[in-house]
Amino acid sequence: MKYAFPSLALVALGLGAGAVLASDVVVPEESSGPAANDNLNAVLWDQSAVEAQAVMTQAYVLAKLRFDEALANKGATADPSVQTGDFASKPPAVVLDVDDTVLNTSQYQAWNVKSGTSFNPKTWTSYVNAKIDTAIPGAVDFTQYAASKGAKVFYVTNRTKEEEPATAERLKALGFPMGDNVDTLLTAKEMPDWGSAKSTRRAFIAKDYRILLLVGDNFGDFTDAYKGSIEERQKAFADNAQHWGKDWIAIPNPTYGSWESAPYAHDFKTPPEEQRQKKLDALKAWSGPDQ
């Protein structure tokens, strides 16, 4: 799912085991290169690191194993908060987020880094309509496997209803199963109560299906308790310890998410400089060598 990511003036550059603080970096006035951006390393990792490919592939290998276990256990559901009553006889389903869970949106993030811009609904819609997303490693294989075993594959995304046609076309072109006569791409505001929180859409699915797995890159893909403080999010994470790696599978995404806005209370009206300071304040840092 998408979150506003501020265009920032400084970046902390990691060099080996040490680090150069952003406040120590001096950019010459005559420099004609792009402005420094805190998202540079994250997007570079997302696009080019074999380590990124490895950990994403590993997540989907695990998802396939956990899928088989959940399929065999008729009494299991990945979302007891919305799935109640007698669900053992319902047909199986898996629920996945779209952005940076099954589709890699790093080309949009890279455009923002290079152009010195930040997330904007209009440019984001233009990007979606360009239909240039690539598949997250392992995602097509996993979803096809789940579908081959009789599970319905649902995509619960905060892309808008207007962005749904282009999204569906791209998913289908990349080989993702699309549900045939069932609408399996559930976008934000497609129904009046389908806001950015996703539990209402999972509840909609749970009426007719047994949810075996949840897969996402953001805390909000698993629980509506994603908009709390860092401490509140940590508690919600711990409260759901029994799910992680079992029926909740997280895909790494260092470029954006509710983790990024937690330090400034998810208030996107906060000035960029204040957002950055609150992020710095949230860091737990070594005190440095003895003088």
Residue pairs with C-beta under 8 A, 6 or more apart in sequence:
1 97
1 99
1 157
1 158
1 196
1 218
1 220
1 221
1 257
2 99
2 119
2 124
2 158
2 159
2 256
3 119
3 256
3 257
3 258
3 260
3 261
4 118
4 119
4 261
4 268
5 39
5 109
5 112
5 118
5 119
5 255
5 256
5 260
6 118
6 272
6 275
6 276
7 35
7 37
7 112
7 116
7 117
7 118
7 272
8 36
8 37
8 38
8 39
8 272
8 276
9 35
9 36
9 272
9 273
10 22
10 23
10 25
10 36
10 38
10 276
11 22
11 25
11 36
11 37
11 38
11 40
11 41
12 19
12 20
12 21
12 22
12 38
13 19
13 20
13 22
13 25
13 41
14 41
22 36
25 36
27 36
34 113
34 114
34 116
35 116
37 112
37 113
37 116
38 276
39 109
39 112
39 113
39 255
39 256
40 113
42 109
42 254
42 255
43 106
43 109
43 110
43 113
43 255
45 51
45 52
45 254
46 52
46 100
46 104
46 106
46 109
46 253
46 254
46 255
47 104
47 106
47 110
52 252
53 137
55 252
56 136
56 137
56 138
56 139
56 251
56 252
57 137
57 138
58 138
59 138
59 215
59 249
59 250
59 251
59 252
60 136
60 137
60 138
60 139
60 141
60 142
60 249
61 138
62 245
62 249
63 138
63 142
63 213
63 215
63 249
64 141
64 142
64 145
66 213
66 245
66 246
66 247
66 249
67 94
67 142
67 145
67 146
67 149
67 151
67 212
67 213
68 149
70 76
70 78
70 92
70 212
70 213
70 247
71 92
71 149
71 151
71 212
74 88
74 89
74 210
75 88
76 210
76 212
76 247
77 83
77 87
77 206
77 210
77 211
77 212
77 247
78 95
78 211
78 212
78 213
78 214
78 243
78 247
78 248
79 95
79 202
79 206
79 211
79 214
81 199
81 223
82 199
82 202
82 203
82 206
82 211
83 206
83 210
83 211
87 206
87 210
88 210
90 208
90 209
90 210
91 150
91 151
91 152
91 208
91 209
91 210
92 149
92 150
92 151
92 152
92 209
92 210
92 212
93 151
93 152
93 153
93 154
93 205
93 209
93 210
93 211
93 212
94 143
94 146
94 151
94 152
94 153
94 154
94 211
94 212
94 213
94 214
94 215
95 154
95 155
95 156
95 202
95 205
95 211
95 213
95 214
95 215
96 102
96 139
96 143
96 153
96 154
96 155
96 156
96 214
96 215
96 216
97 155
97 156
97 157
97 215
97 216
97 217
97 218
97 221
98 155
98 156
98 157
98 159
98 167
98 171
98 185
99 105
99 157
99 158
99 159
99 217
100 106
100 136
100 217
100 251
100 253
100 255
101 136
101 139
101 215
101 216
101 217
101 221
101 251
102 135
102 136
102 139
102 140
102 143
102 155
102 171
102 176
103 133
103 134
103 135
103 136
103 167
103 170
103 171
103 174
104 133
104 134
104 135
104 136
105 127
105 133
106 255
107 127
107 132
107 133
108 123
108 124
108 127
109 255
109 256
111 117
111 123
111 127
112 118
112 119
117 123
119 256
125 160
125 162
125 163
128 159
128 163
128 166
128 167
129 163
129 166
131 166
131 169
131 170
131 173
133 170
133 174
134 174
135 174
135 175
135 176
136 251
139 176
140 174
140 175
140 176
142 215
143 153
143 176
143 177
144 175
144 176
144 177
146 153
146 177
146 212
146 213
147 153
147 177
151 212
152 179
152 182
152 184
152 209
153 176
153 177
153 179
153 184
154 179
154 184
154 185
154 186
154 205
154 209
155 171
155 176
155 184
155 185
155 186
156 186
156 198
156 201
156 202
156 205
156 221
157 167
157 185
157 186
157 187
157 188
158 187
158 188
158 196
158 198
159 167
159 187
159 188
160 187
160 188
160 189
161 187
161 188
161 189
161 190
163 187
164 185
164 187
164 190
167 185
167 187
168 178
168 185
171 178
171 185
172 178
177 184
178 184
178 185
179 185
186 194
186 201
186 204
186 205
187 194
188 194
188 195
188 196
189 195
191 200
191 204
193 200
194 200
194 201
196 220
197 220
197 224
198 220
198 221
198 224
199 223
199 224
202 211
202 214
205 211
212 247
213 247
213 248
213 249
214 221
214 222
214 243
214 247
214 248
214 249
215 221
215 248
215 249
215 250
215 251
216 222
216 250
216 251
217 250
217 251
217 252
217 253
217 257
218 226
218 253
218 257
218 258
218 259
219 225
219 226
219 233
219 236
219 237
219 257
219 258
219 259
220 226
220 227
220 258
222 240
222 243
222 248
222 250
223 236
223 240
225 232
225 233
225 236
226 233
226 236
226 258
227 258
227 266
228 235
228 236
228 262
229 262
229 265
230 262
230 263
230 282
233 258
233 259
233 262
237 244
240 248
244 250
258 266
260 279
261 267
261 268
262 282
263 275
263 278
263 279
263 281
263 282
264 270
264 274
264 275
264 278
264 279
270 278
